[in-house]
Amino acid sequence: MSESEASPAKRRGREWIESNRSSITELSDEVWECAEPALREYDSARAHVRFLEEHGFDVEHGIAGMPTAFVATYGTDGPVMGFYAEYDATPGNSQEQATIEKSPIAEGGSGFEDIHNGLGTAGTAAAVATRYAIEAEDLDGQVKILGTPAEKLCIGKVYLAREGYLDDLDATVAWHPHSHNTVTRYSGPGPYRTAIVDFEGVGVYGGSPWDGVSALDAATMTLNMVEQMKEHVPRDAYPSVNELITNGGQCLTNLPKTTQIWFAYRSRSQAHEVLDEIRDTIERAAAAAADVTGAEYEFREVAATRPWLPNTVMTDVAYENMEQVGPPSFTDEDRELGRELLEEVGIDPPERPFDETLSPPEAEVCGNFNPDLATYVDEFDWNEVGEFNWADDVTEFSWHSPTAWIHTTYFLEGAYESRLPTWTTAALATTNVAHETILTATKIMTGTAVDLLTEPERLERAQAEYRERTDDEYVPVLLDENVEPPTGAEDSFPPFYPESWTNPVYAARSDK
């Protein structure tokens, strides 16, 4: 469909995006400057809120027990089109921009390995563009966008789901950068959990450890037991368990009084119950370690996502819009930068280091599928999969409304297959590569939402498919109703963020 053939509402949305290219990319770059880690994204969230309020959205801050979460709405009548914004940075990914070598701005500082600064921006900009399309053509429709912190820990969206913020959505349009231009159909993320284990011992002078109880002993025993048990988890679920000691003690010359371990465990199988087995193993290990050492322990599962629930109608609407918009428009300079990055990590670069083609949804190239198996299937056997095991809390939206998950090229060709170092993508976060994929995604998302409003029969079919899938076996929110978000200082990830964990580019600004 050419621009002249697009509906008036869709043209209005695209016109707004084109006329606001600079303000959209400036929002992305501002969040990059903030580079705030999970659940500490204060200024990043404020930047999104400011942008939305400037364009007539009503905003509520600090929702679902998370200071950096928000909900913004426009309109009062008609179907509710849902979007979301992510903006958390990841510690250890600080990186100078457009450089051909690993070059952190601050050693150990936070940065954006998969452009969450732009991911949130595209969601916010698409919500605003849809709002102007509704207004210009007097459409019957509403817009709702949620600010979702801590995606890297799959925390934000599960609490928003539990507290009912996803319940009134009629459809959700989402985006994540990728190494391909496509829309997820069947090969979406599997279930994921985050758990925290706290130990408290008796801190005494290290010269007489027999008088105390070492919380560090309890932590290391737990880690050893979990490691020994990993091989006993059923392999057909493709599980993985990661762990990190976020508090290893307080003083070298004293017995550690408190320690803390974070665990992340995920599965490729739709059967989320396999993660219950891993959770129980971790808690039994913690209990045994506490019993042996005499320490006290607390186990909290602070995140629990459901597996991806596909919706083929939404996928098709989104891919039609991808075909209309086309892939990101990269320049020769962008391609040269990509080739140099690949050469730096020892990969012979292709002429076009970024995918500039479109991959139809039936190709299933979203990373959860072995490329050798990427052929069309009417139904997807979730156990006949490749080795890549990813998680994303976008899946929470898919259980509350028909959801489209769009992908546009940002990662270098072969990024998933070759497991490129994260600095290679962090180095692109404010370049033209990032800006073009953000703007492309914004147009596709806006067009998808507008189509659902102007062609209500397609929205009805998407909702009918959603009802059919959920009536068969609905998975409710898995997070315990009594668990609170880990937003306290004792749960900082990593603990007690020093100044160096944020971006000094932002810290030096006089206008913040």
Sequence and secondary structure as in RCSB ss.txt:
>XXXX:A:sequence
MSESEASPAKRRGREWIESNRSSITELSDEVWECAEPALREYDSARAHVRFLEEHGFDVEHGIAGMPTAFVATYG
TDGPVMGFYAEYDATPGNSQEQATIEKSPIAEGGSGFEDIHNGLGTAGTAAAVATRYAIEAEDLDGQVKILGTPA
EKLCIGKVYLAREGYLDDLDATVAWHPHSHNTVTRYSGPGPYRTAIVDFEGVGVYGGSPWDGVSALDAATMTLNM
VEQMKEHVPRDAYPSVNELITNGGQCLTNLPKTTQIWFAYRSRSQAHEVLDEIRDTIERAAAAAADVTGAEYEFR
EVAATRPWLPNTVMTDVAYENMEQVGPPSFTDEDRELGRELLEEVGIDPPERPFDETLSPPEAEVCGNFNPDLAT
YVDEFDWNEVGEFNWADDVTEFSWHSPTAWIHTTYFLEGAYESRLPTWTTAALATTNVAHETILTATKIMTGTAV
DLLTEPERLERAQAEYRERTDDEYVPVLLDENVEPPTGAEDSFPPFYPESWTNPVYAARSDK
>XXXX:A:secstr
  GGGS HHHHHHHHHHHHTHHHHHHHHHHHHHH  BTT  HHHHHHHHHHHHHTT EEEES TT TT EEEEE 
SSS EEEEEE   BEET    TT SS   SSTT EE TT HHHHHHHHHHHHHHHHHHHHHHT S EEEEEE   
GGGT HHHHHHHTTTTTT SEEEEEEEESSBEE SS     EEEEEEEEE B  BTT GGGSB HHHHHHHHHHH
HHHHGGGS GGG  EEEEEEEE  S TTB  SEEEEEEEEE SSS THHHHHHHHHHHHHHHHHHHHH  EEEEE
EEEEE      HHHHHHHHHHHHHH S    HHHHHHHHHHHHHTT    SSSS  SB  GGG  SSSS GGG S
  SS  TTS  S     TTHHHHTTS EEEEEEE S TTHHHHT  HHHHHTTTTSHHHHHHHHHHHHHHHHHHH
HHHH HHHHHHHHHHHHHHHHH      S TT   S SGGG SSSS  GGGS HHHHT S  
